[in-house]
């Protein structure tokens, strides 16, 4: 398949399976400049499916660079009120949301003050977390290959060849090479749901990650349950929040994380900032030390954003059966890299499956940043309330 056909197939999958757009819905698309072709293809697919209106909002990382470089220090965390109103209105009107992922301007902020860069979270806004928690929108995030991203992933290839290779791998991990991609994803989603059910039967009190540079124990709330990325809105619309998705995830206890952890893949923030060699030490649930080979100042800034920004809001387990990990490619994109390896997230947690009491105790924050800590050399064990240990993932294989 050529790029045009792959773009069309990916757009159709995002609309039909990912967001599961319904006839008469408003559809919002979040994209960077440079992601026009997929955004336009999603508009085509949405209108063919009966969308009422498609609204594409583009973010320009070069404008963000200008702000960080020259804006007054005390304005860097300012967000115009209409950004908030827009996202809340999307939730109020039960729209469908499709976001395009993938770097479009790599390294753009590398020469700027990381502390200043850490204060500006855009294009992320805290109201996104409110809308997700309310389950009012059927939404998905899909990768969008671009030339800058391809050259970052495959720096030794000529530009056009790198872009072809990236499209080939994105098509593979999104199962566009299957005769029926929707059926292939339904089969994988069923397997992930079964893994989550097996974890929930054990009612673990905590999880222990152990591997090179990692020795971390994190607690689970009394009603923490594992889920796969197949979700359902308050209106009963089933959708895949991440496309592709290979994880089962839960909300941890923000007061119980102790030990150290080293990221196993680079982290790329929404603004294109790359964090390499991230190391975090936790005490009593809080990240008390953050170091990195690159980007440490930015991560410290994000972790200081509010009270919950230095605590955990998610833990996710990923086996080696998924297509992403098998490729061995570092995509420099959280959507793909987090689905290649188990991960944790600083910041806001989810109410999903929690009792009313635990919803009050789970982590609350205006940020949510996933970073990868798993791999075939990182073992995961479950710890019972009585201290008994049960192997969960060893060499990337489920033990339960």
ZIJO-V71913 format. One record per pair of residues at least 12 apart in sequence whose ideal C-beta (glycine too) atoms are under 10 Angstrom apart, sorted by the first residue. I is the first residue (numbers start at 0). J is the second residue. Records with the same first field share a line. If there is no record, write none. Layout:
BEGIN
I: J ; J
END
This chain:
BEGIN
0: 166 ; 167 ; 170 ; 175 ; 176
1: 163 ; 166
2: 36 ; 144 ; 162 ; 163 ; 166 ; 170
3: 36 ; 40
4: 170 ; 175
5: 37 ; 40 ; 144 ; 163 ; 166 ; 167 ; 169 ; 170 ; 173 ; 175 ; 176
6: 36 ; 37 ; 39 ; 40 ; 41 ; 143 ; 144 ; 166
7: 36 ; 37 ; 40 ; 41 ; 43 ; 44 ; 175
8: 40 ; 44 ; 170 ; 173 ; 175 ; 176 ; 180
9: 37 ; 40 ; 41 ; 44 ; 99 ; 141 ; 142 ; 143 ; 144 ; 166 ; 169 ; 170 ; 173 ; 175 ; 180 ; 242
10: 28 ; 36 ; 37 ; 38 ; 39 ; 40 ; 41 ; 42 ; 43 ; 44 ; 45 ; 47 ; 97 ; 141 ; 143
11: 40 ; 41 ; 43 ; 44 ; 45 ; 47 ; 48 ; 175 ; 180 ; 181
12: 44 ; 139 ; 141 ; 173 ; 174 ; 175 ; 180 ; 181 ; 184 ; 239 ; 242 ; 243
13: 28 ; 37 ; 40 ; 41 ; 44 ; 45 ; 95 ; 97 ; 98 ; 99 ; 139 ; 140 ; 141 ; 142 ; 143 ; 173 ; 239 ; 242
14: 26 ; 40 ; 41 ; 42 ; 43 ; 44 ; 45 ; 46 ; 47 ; 48 ; 50 ; 53 ; 95 ; 97 ; 139 ; 141
15: 44 ; 45 ; 47 ; 48 ; 180 ; 181
16: 139 ; 173 ; 174 ; 180 ; 181 ; 182 ; 183 ; 184 ; 185 ; 188 ; 229 ; 237 ; 238 ; 239 ; 242
17: 41 ; 95 ; 97 ; 98 ; 137 ; 138 ; 139 ; 140 ; 141 ; 173 ; 184 ; 228 ; 238 ; 239 ; 240 ; 241 ; 242 ; 243 ; 244
18: 41 ; 45 ; 48 ; 94 ; 95 ; 96 ; 97 ; 98 ; 136 ; 137 ; 138 ; 139 ; 140 ; 141 ; 236 ; 238 ; 239 ; 240 ; 242
19: 48 ; 95 ; 137 ; 138 ; 139 ; 231 ; 232 ; 236 ; 237 ; 238 ; 239
20: 41 ; 44 ; 45 ; 46 ; 47 ; 48 ; 49 ; 50 ; 53 ; 94 ; 95 ; 96 ; 97 ; 137 ; 139 ; 236 ; 238
21: 48 ; 49 ; 50 ; 51 ; 93 ; 95 ; 137 ; 232 ; 234 ; 236
22: 48 ; 49 ; 50 ; 51
23: 49 ; 50 ; 51 ; 52
24: 45 ; 48 ; 49 ; 50 ; 51 ; 52 ; 53 ; 92 ; 93 ; 94 ; 95 ; 136 ; 137 ; 234 ; 236
25: 45 ; 50 ; 51 ; 52 ; 53 ; 54 ; 88 ; 89 ; 92 ; 93 ; 94 ; 95 ; 96 ; 136
26: 41 ; 42 ; 44 ; 45 ; 46 ; 48 ; 50 ; 51 ; 52 ; 53 ; 54 ; 55 ; 89 ; 94 ; 95 ; 96 ; 97 ; 137
27: 52 ; 53 ; 54 ; 55 ; 56 ; 85 ; 86 ; 88 ; 89 ; 92 ; 94 ; 95 ; 96 ; 97 ; 98 ; 136 ; 138
28: 41 ; 42 ; 45 ; 53 ; 54 ; 55 ; 56 ; 57 ; 95 ; 96 ; 97 ; 98 ; 99
29: 54 ; 55 ; 56 ; 57 ; 58 ; 96 ; 97 ; 98 ; 99 ; 100 ; 122 ; 127 ; 138 ; 140 ; 269
30: 55 ; 56 ; 57 ; 58 ; 97 ; 98 ; 99 ; 100 ; 101 ; 103 ; 122 ; 143
31: 57 ; 58 ; 59 ; 60 ; 99 ; 100 ; 101 ; 102 ; 103 ; 104 ; 122 ; 143 ; 145 ; 147 ; 269 ; 270 ; 271
32: 57 ; 58 ; 59 ; 60 ; 61 ; 62 ; 103 ; 104 ; 145
33: 57 ; 59 ; 60 ; 99 ; 101 ; 102 ; 103 ; 104 ; 143 ; 145 ; 146 ; 147 ; 148
34: 55 ; 57 ; 58 ; 99 ; 100 ; 101 ; 103 ; 143 ; 144 ; 145 ; 148
35: 55 ; 57 ; 99 ; 143 ; 145
36: 143 ; 144 ; 145
37: 97 ; 99 ; 101 ; 141 ; 142 ; 143 ; 144 ; 145
38: 53 ; 55 ; 56 ; 57 ; 97 ; 99 ; 143
39: 53 ; 55
41: 53 ; 55 ; 97 ; 99 ; 141 ; 143
42: 54 ; 55 ; 97
44: 97
45: 95 ; 97
48: 95
50: 94 ; 95
51: 92 ; 94
52: 94
53: 95 ; 97
54: 85 ; 89 ; 94
55: 97 ; 99
56: 82 ; 85 ; 98 ; 122
57: 99 ; 122
58: 99 ; 103 ; 121 ; 122 ; 269 ; 270
59: 103 ; 104 ; 122
60: 102 ; 103 ; 104 ; 105 ; 107 ; 108 ; 121 ; 122 ; 269 ; 270 ; 271 ; 272
61: 103 ; 104 ; 107
62: 121
63: 104 ; 107 ; 108 ; 116 ; 119 ; 121 ; 122 ; 269 ; 270 ; 271
64: 104 ; 107 ; 108 ; 110 ; 111 ; 116 ; 270 ; 271
66: 115 ; 116 ; 119 ; 121
67: 107 ; 108 ; 111 ; 112 ; 113 ; 115 ; 116 ; 117 ; 118 ; 119 ; 270
68: 108 ; 110 ; 111 ; 112 ; 115 ; 116
70: 115 ; 119
72: 112 ; 114 ; 115 ; 118
73: 118
74: 118 ; 119
75: 112 ; 114 ; 115 ; 116 ; 117 ; 118 ; 119 ; 120 ; 300
76: 117 ; 118 ; 119 ; 120 ; 121 ; 300 ; 304 ; 365
77: 118 ; 119 ; 121
78: 119 ; 120 ; 121 ; 123 ; 124 ; 125 ; 126 ; 365
79: 121 ; 124
82: 121 ; 122 ; 124 ; 125 ; 126
83: 124 ; 125 ; 126 ; 127 ; 129
84: 126
85: 124 ; 126
86: 124 ; 125 ; 126 ; 127 ; 128 ; 129 ; 130 ; 136
87: 124 ; 126 ; 127 ; 129 ; 130 ; 133 ; 135
88: 126 ; 130
89: 126 ; 127 ; 130 ; 135 ; 136 ; 138
90: 126 ; 127 ; 129 ; 130 ; 131 ; 132 ; 133 ; 134 ; 135 ; 136
91: 130 ; 133 ; 135 ; 136
92: 135 ; 136
93: 133 ; 134 ; 135 ; 136 ; 137 ; 232 ; 233 ; 234 ; 236
94: 130 ; 135 ; 136 ; 137 ; 138
95: 136 ; 137 ; 138 ; 139 ; 232 ; 236 ; 238
96: 127 ; 130 ; 131 ; 136 ; 137 ; 138 ; 139 ; 140 ; 238 ; 240
97: 137 ; 138 ; 139 ; 140 ; 141 ; 242
98: 122 ; 127 ; 138 ; 139 ; 140 ; 141 ; 143 ; 240 ; 269 ; 334
99: 140 ; 141 ; 142 ; 143 ; 145 ; 334
100: 140 ; 141 ; 142 ; 143 ; 148 ; 241 ; 242 ; 267 ; 269 ; 330 ; 332 ; 333 ; 334 ; 335
101: 141 ; 142 ; 143 ; 144 ; 145 ; 147 ; 148 ; 149 ; 151 ; 152 ; 165 ; 169 ; 267 ; 271 ; 330 ; 331 ; 332 ; 334 ; 335
102: 143 ; 145 ; 147 ; 148 ; 149 ; 150 ; 151 ; 152 ; 267 ; 268 ; 269 ; 270 ; 271 ; 272 ; 273 ; 330 ; 331 ; 332
103: 143 ; 145 ; 146 ; 147 ; 148 ; 271
104: 145 ; 147 ; 148 ; 270 ; 271
105: 145 ; 147 ; 148 ; 150 ; 151 ; 152 ; 267 ; 271 ; 272 ; 273 ; 331
106: 147 ; 151 ; 271 ; 272 ; 273 ; 293
107: 147 ; 270 ; 271 ; 272
108: 268 ; 270 ; 271 ; 272 ; 273 ; 294 ; 297
109: 271 ; 272 ; 273 ; 293 ; 294 ; 297
111: 272 ; 297
112: 296 ; 297 ; 300
113: 272 ; 274 ; 291 ; 293 ; 294 ; 295 ; 296 ; 297 ; 298 ; 299 ; 300
114: 296 ; 297 ; 299 ; 300 ; 303
115: 296 ; 297 ; 300
116: 268 ; 270 ; 272 ; 294 ; 296 ; 297 ; 300 ; 301
117: 268 ; 272 ; 294 ; 295 ; 296 ; 297 ; 298 ; 299 ; 300 ; 301 ; 302 ; 303 ; 304
118: 297 ; 300 ; 301 ; 303 ; 304
119: 270 ; 300
120: 268 ; 269 ; 270 ; 300 ; 301 ; 304 ; 365 ; 366 ; 368
121: 269 ; 270
122: 269 ; 270
123: 268 ; 269 ; 270 ; 365 ; 366 ; 367 ; 368
124: 365
125: 304 ; 305 ; 346 ; 347 ; 364 ; 365 ; 366 ; 367
126: 365
127: 347 ; 365 ; 367
128: 312 ; 346 ; 347 ; 348 ; 349 ; 363 ; 364 ; 365 ; 366 ; 367
129: 347 ; 365
131: 230 ; 240 ; 347 ; 349 ; 350 ; 351 ; 367
132: 347 ; 348 ; 349 ; 350 ; 351 ; 358 ; 363
133: 232 ; 233 ; 350
134: 230 ; 231 ; 232 ; 233 ; 234 ; 236 ; 350 ; 351
135: 232 ; 233 ; 234
136: 232 ; 233 ; 234 ; 236 ; 238
137: 230 ; 231 ; 232 ; 234 ; 235 ; 236 ; 237 ; 238 ; 239 ; 240
138: 230 ; 232 ; 236 ; 238 ; 239 ; 240 ; 241
139: 228 ; 230 ; 238 ; 239 ; 240 ; 241 ; 242 ; 244
140: 228 ; 239 ; 240 ; 241 ; 242 ; 243 ; 244 ; 333 ; 334
141: 169 ; 173 ; 239 ; 241 ; 242 ; 243 ; 334
142: 165 ; 166 ; 168 ; 169 ; 170 ; 172 ; 173 ; 241 ; 242 ; 243 ; 330 ; 332 ; 334 ; 335
143: 169 ; 332 ; 334
144: 161 ; 162 ; 163 ; 164 ; 165 ; 166 ; 167 ; 168 ; 169 ; 170
145: 162 ; 165
146: 158 ; 159 ; 161 ; 162 ; 165
147: 161 ; 162 ; 271
148: 161 ; 162 ; 165 ; 169 ; 267 ; 271 ; 330 ; 331 ; 332
149: 161 ; 162 ; 163 ; 164 ; 165 ; 166 ; 168 ; 169
150: 162 ; 165
151: 165 ; 265 ; 267 ; 271 ; 273 ; 329 ; 330 ; 331 ; 332
152: 164 ; 165 ; 168 ; 328 ; 329 ; 330 ; 331 ; 332 ; 335
153: 165 ; 168 ; 328
164: 328
165: 328 ; 330
168: 322 ; 323 ; 326 ; 328 ; 330 ; 335
169: 243 ; 330 ; 332 ; 335
171: 243 ; 322 ; 323 ; 325 ; 326
172: 242 ; 243 ; 245 ; 321 ; 322 ; 323 ; 324 ; 325 ; 326 ; 328 ; 330 ; 334 ; 335 ; 338 ; 339
173: 242 ; 243 ; 322 ; 323 ; 335
174: 186 ; 187 ; 242 ; 243 ; 322
176: 322
180: 242
184: 229 ; 239 ; 242 ; 243 ; 244
185: 229 ; 239
187: 227 ; 229 ; 239 ; 243 ; 244 ; 245 ; 320 ; 321 ; 322
188: 227 ; 228 ; 229 ; 237 ; 239 ; 244
189: 227 ; 229
190: 227 ; 245 ; 247 ; 318 ; 320 ; 321
191: 225 ; 226 ; 227 ; 228 ; 229 ; 244 ; 245 ; 246 ; 247 ; 248 ; 317 ; 318 ; 320 ; 321
192: 225 ; 226 ; 227 ; 228 ; 229 ; 247
193: 227 ; 247 ; 397
194: 225 ; 227 ; 246 ; 247 ; 316 ; 317 ; 318 ; 320 ; 391 ; 397 ; 399
195: 224 ; 225 ; 226 ; 227 ; 229 ; 246 ; 247 ; 248 ; 249 ; 316 ; 352
196: 224 ; 225 ; 226 ; 227 ; 247
197: 225 ; 247 ; 391 ; 397 ; 398 ; 399
198: 223 ; 224 ; 225 ; 226 ; 247 ; 249 ; 316 ; 381 ; 391 ; 397 ; 399
199: 223 ; 224 ; 225 ; 226 ; 247 ; 249 ; 352
200: 399
201: 225 ; 381 ; 383 ; 389 ; 391 ; 399
202: 219 ; 221 ; 222 ; 223 ; 224 ; 381 ; 383 ; 384
203: 218 ; 219 ; 223 ; 225 ; 249 ; 380 ; 381 ; 382 ; 383 ; 384 ; 387 ; 388 ; 389 ; 391 ; 399
204: 218 ; 219 ; 220 ; 221 ; 223 ; 252 ; 255 ; 381 ; 382 ; 383 ; 384 ; 385 ; 386 ; 387
205: 217 ; 218 ; 219 ; 251 ; 252 ; 255 ; 256 ; 257 ; 380 ; 381 ; 382 ; 383 ; 384 ; 386 ; 388
206: 218 ; 219 ; 223 ; 249 ; 251 ; 314 ; 316 ; 341 ; 343 ; 379 ; 380 ; 381 ; 382 ; 391 ; 392
207: 258 ; 378 ; 379 ; 380 ; 381 ; 382 ; 388 ; 391
208: 258 ; 260 ; 314 ; 316 ; 341 ; 343 ; 372 ; 373 ; 377 ; 378 ; 379 ; 380 ; 391 ; 392
209: 258 ; 376 ; 377 ; 378 ; 379 ; 380
210: 260 ; 261 ; 263 ; 341 ; 372 ; 373 ; 374 ; 375 ; 376 ; 377 ; 378 ; 379
211: 261 ; 263 ; 374 ; 376 ; 377
212: 259 ; 260 ; 261 ; 262 ; 263 ; 276 ; 278 ; 372 ; 377
213: 258 ; 259 ; 260 ; 261 ; 262 ; 263 ; 278 ; 279 ; 372 ; 373 ; 374 ; 376 ; 377 ; 378
214: 257 ; 258 ; 259 ; 260 ; 261
215: 256 ; 257 ; 258 ; 259 ; 260 ; 261 ; 279 ; 280 ; 281 ; 311 ; 314 ; 343 ; 372 ; 377
216: 255 ; 256 ; 257 ; 258 ; 281 ; 380 ; 382
217: 251 ; 252 ; 253 ; 255 ; 256 ; 257 ; 258 ; 260 ; 281 ; 284 ; 311 ; 314 ; 343 ; 382
218: 251 ; 252 ; 253 ; 254 ; 255 ; 256 ; 257 ; 284 ; 311 ; 314 ; 382
219: 249 ; 250 ; 251 ; 252 ; 255 ; 314 ; 357 ; 381 ; 382
220: 249 ; 250 ; 251 ; 252 ; 253 ; 254 ; 255 ; 348 ; 352 ; 353 ; 354 ; 356 ; 357 ; 358 ; 360 ; 361
221: 252 ; 353 ; 354 ; 356 ; 357 ; 360 ; 384
222: 250 ; 352 ; 353 ; 354 ; 355 ; 356 ; 357 ; 358 ; 360 ; 361
223: 249 ; 250 ; 251 ; 252 ; 314 ; 348 ; 349 ; 351 ; 352 ; 353 ; 354 ; 357 ; 361
224: 248 ; 249 ; 250 ; 351 ; 352 ; 353
225: 246 ; 247 ; 248 ; 249 ; 250 ; 314 ; 315 ; 316 ; 351 ; 352
226: 246 ; 247 ; 248 ; 249 ; 250 ; 315 ; 349 ; 351 ; 352
227: 239 ; 240 ; 241 ; 244 ; 245 ; 246 ; 247 ; 248
228: 240 ; 241 ; 242 ; 243 ; 244 ; 245 ; 246 ; 247 ; 248 ; 315 ; 338
229: 241 ; 244
230: 351
241: 333 ; 334 ; 335 ; 337 ; 338
242: 334 ; 338
243: 321 ; 322 ; 323 ; 334 ; 335 ; 338 ; 339
244: 315 ; 317 ; 321 ; 323 ; 334 ; 337 ; 338
245: 315 ; 316 ; 317 ; 318 ; 319 ; 320 ; 321 ; 322 ; 323 ; 324 ; 335 ; 337 ; 338 ; 339 ; 340
246: 313 ; 314 ; 315 ; 316 ; 317 ; 318 ; 321 ; 337 ; 338 ; 339 ; 340 ; 341 ; 342 ; 369 ; 373
247: 314 ; 315 ; 316 ; 317 ; 318 ; 341 ; 397
248: 313 ; 314 ; 315 ; 316 ; 317 ; 337 ; 341 ; 342 ; 343 ; 344 ; 349 ; 351 ; 369
249: 313 ; 314 ; 315 ; 316 ; 348 ; 349 ; 351 ; 352 ; 353
250: 311 ; 312 ; 313 ; 314 ; 344 ; 347 ; 348 ; 349 ; 350 ; 351 ; 352 ; 353 ; 357 ; 358 ; 360 ; 361 ; 362
251: 284 ; 310 ; 311 ; 312 ; 313 ; 314 ; 343 ; 344 ; 348 ; 361 ; 362
252: 284 ; 310 ; 311 ; 348 ; 357 ; 360 ; 361 ; 362
253: 283 ; 284 ; 285 ; 306 ; 307 ; 309 ; 310 ; 311 ; 312 ; 346 ; 348 ; 360 ; 361 ; 362 ; 363 ; 364
254: 283 ; 284 ; 285 ; 310 ; 311 ; 360 ; 362
255: 281 ; 283 ; 284 ; 310 ; 311
256: 279 ; 280 ; 281 ; 282 ; 283 ; 284 ; 285 ; 286 ; 310 ; 311 ; 314 ; 343
257: 280 ; 281 ; 282 ; 283 ; 284 ; 285
258: 279 ; 280 ; 281 ; 282
259: 278 ; 279 ; 280 ; 281 ; 288
260: 277 ; 278 ; 279 ; 280 ; 281 ; 286 ; 343 ; 370 ; 372 ; 377
261: 276 ; 277 ; 278 ; 279 ; 290 ; 291 ; 370 ; 372 ; 377
262: 274 ; 275 ; 276 ; 277 ; 278 ; 279 ; 291 ; 292 ; 336 ; 340 ; 342 ; 343 ; 370 ; 371 ; 372 ; 373
263: 277 ; 329 ; 336 ; 339 ; 340 ; 341 ; 342 ; 370 ; 371 ; 372 ; 373 ; 374 ; 375 ; 376 ; 377
264: 277 ; 329 ; 330 ; 331 ; 332 ; 333 ; 335 ; 336 ; 337 ; 339 ; 340 ; 342 ; 370 ; 371 ; 372 ; 373 ; 374
265: 277 ; 291 ; 292 ; 293 ; 294 ; 329 ; 330 ; 331 ; 332 ; 333 ; 336 ; 370 ; 371
266: 291 ; 294 ; 297 ; 298 ; 331 ; 332 ; 333 ; 336 ; 337 ; 342 ; 368 ; 369 ; 370 ; 371
267: 294 ; 330 ; 331 ; 332 ; 333 ; 334 ; 335 ; 336
268: 294 ; 297 ; 298 ; 301 ; 333 ; 368
269: 333 ; 368
270: 297
271: 331
272: 293 ; 294 ; 297 ; 298 ; 301
273: 291 ; 293 ; 294 ; 297 ; 331
274: 289 ; 291 ; 292 ; 293 ; 294 ; 295 ; 297 ; 298 ; 301 ; 368 ; 370
275: 291 ; 292 ; 293 ; 294 ; 295 ; 331
276: 290 ; 291 ; 292 ; 293 ; 294 ; 295
277: 289 ; 290 ; 291 ; 292 ; 293 ; 294 ; 295 ; 298 ; 370 ; 371 ; 372
278: 290 ; 291 ; 292 ; 295
279: 291 ; 298 ; 302 ; 309 ; 311 ; 343 ; 345 ; 370 ; 372
281: 309 ; 310 ; 311 ; 343
283: 310
284: 307 ; 309 ; 310 ; 311 ; 362
285: 302 ; 306 ; 307 ; 308 ; 309 ; 310 ; 311
286: 298 ; 299 ; 302 ; 303 ; 308 ; 309 ; 310 ; 311 ; 345
287: 302 ; 309
289: 301 ; 302 ; 303 ; 309 ; 345
298: 345 ; 368 ; 370
301: 345 ; 346 ; 364 ; 366 ; 368
302: 345 ; 346 ; 364 ; 366 ; 368
304: 345 ; 346 ; 364 ; 365 ; 366 ; 368
305: 346 ; 347 ; 363 ; 364 ; 365 ; 366
306: 362 ; 363 ; 364 ; 365
307: 345 ; 346 ; 347 ; 348 ; 361 ; 362 ; 363 ; 364 ; 365 ; 366 ; 367
308: 345 ; 346 ; 347 ; 362 ; 364 ; 365 ; 366 ; 367 ; 368
309: 345 ; 346 ; 362 ; 364 ; 366
310: 345 ; 346 ; 347 ; 348 ; 361 ; 362 ; 363 ; 364
311: 343 ; 344 ; 345 ; 346 ; 348 ; 361 ; 362 ; 364
312: 343 ; 344 ; 345 ; 346 ; 347 ; 348 ; 349 ; 361 ; 362 ; 363 ; 364 ; 366 ; 367 ; 368 ; 369
313: 337 ; 342 ; 343 ; 344 ; 345 ; 346 ; 347 ; 348 ; 349 ; 361 ; 362 ; 367 ; 368 ; 369
314: 341 ; 342 ; 343 ; 344 ; 348 ; 372 ; 379
315: 337 ; 338 ; 340 ; 341 ; 342 ; 343 ; 344 ; 369 ; 371 ; 372 ; 373
316: 340 ; 341 ; 342 ; 373 ; 379 ; 391 ; 392 ; 397
317: 337 ; 338 ; 339 ; 340 ; 341 ; 342 ; 371 ; 373 ; 374 ; 379 ; 392 ; 395
318: 341 ; 373 ; 392 ; 394 ; 395 ; 396 ; 397
319: 339 ; 340 ; 373 ; 374 ; 375 ; 392 ; 394 ; 395 ; 396 ; 397
320: 395 ; 396 ; 397
321: 338 ; 339 ; 340 ; 395
322: 338 ; 339
323: 335 ; 336 ; 337 ; 338 ; 339 ; 340
324: 336 ; 338 ; 339 ; 340 ; 373 ; 374 ; 375 ; 395
325: 339 ; 395
326: 339
327: 339
329: 371
333: 368 ; 369 ; 370 ; 371
334: 369
336: 369 ; 370 ; 371
337: 369 ; 370 ; 371 ; 373
338: 369 ; 371
339: 371 ; 373 ; 374
340: 370 ; 371 ; 372 ; 373 ; 374 ; 375 ; 377 ; 395
341: 371 ; 372 ; 373 ; 374 ; 377 ; 379 ; 391 ; 392 ; 395
342: 369 ; 370 ; 371 ; 372 ; 373
343: 368 ; 369 ; 370 ; 371 ; 372 ; 373
344: 362 ; 364 ; 366 ; 367 ; 368 ; 369 ; 370
345: 362 ; 364 ; 366 ; 367 ; 368 ; 369 ; 370
346: 362 ; 363 ; 364 ; 365 ; 366 ; 367 ; 368 ; 369
347: 361 ; 362 ; 363 ; 364 ; 365 ; 366 ; 367 ; 368
348: 360 ; 361 ; 362 ; 363 ; 364 ; 367
349: 361 ; 362 ; 367
373: 392 ; 395
374: 392 ; 394 ; 395
375: 392 ; 393 ; 394 ; 395 ; 396
376: 394 ; 395
377: 392 ; 393 ; 394 ; 395
378: 390 ; 391 ; 392 ; 393 ; 394 ; 395 ; 398
379: 391 ; 392 ; 393 ; 395 ; 397 ; 398
380: 392 ; 393 ; 398
381: 398 ; 399
END
